[in-house]
């Protein structure tokens, strides 16, 4: 009998080098070879961008408080939209996920909120993108 060995672990590339399409996000959140990635993403809160590669529109979101990046992105991997109204009508297979800034879990929520607001303003995601707030 021939068995298939577990896939070789893939080293985490670092927070500032992480760009995933939707299929890659699903793999990262479910496959054993990406366990170190989930550990790293679970260790930080942060601000992330989702870009719809069909038209370039972006959504800026945050994971803070009791929720870390791994938890938040796991929701996207399952639903495709994470509960965000503007994303629900789109096809997640064209989404690209990236981190804009990471924070230590002890960072006050007000600091994370200010950073999220800054990126929404800087990238114009309220006026031209996929953020409603």
Buried (B, 14 or more C-beta within 10 A) or exposed (E): EEEEEEEEEBEBEEBEEBEBBBEBBBBBBEBEEBEEBBEBBBBBBBBBBBBBEEEEBBBBBBBBEEEBBBBBBBBBBEEBBBEBEBBEEBEBEEBBBBBBBBBEEEBEEEEBEEBBBBBBEEBEBBEEBBBEE
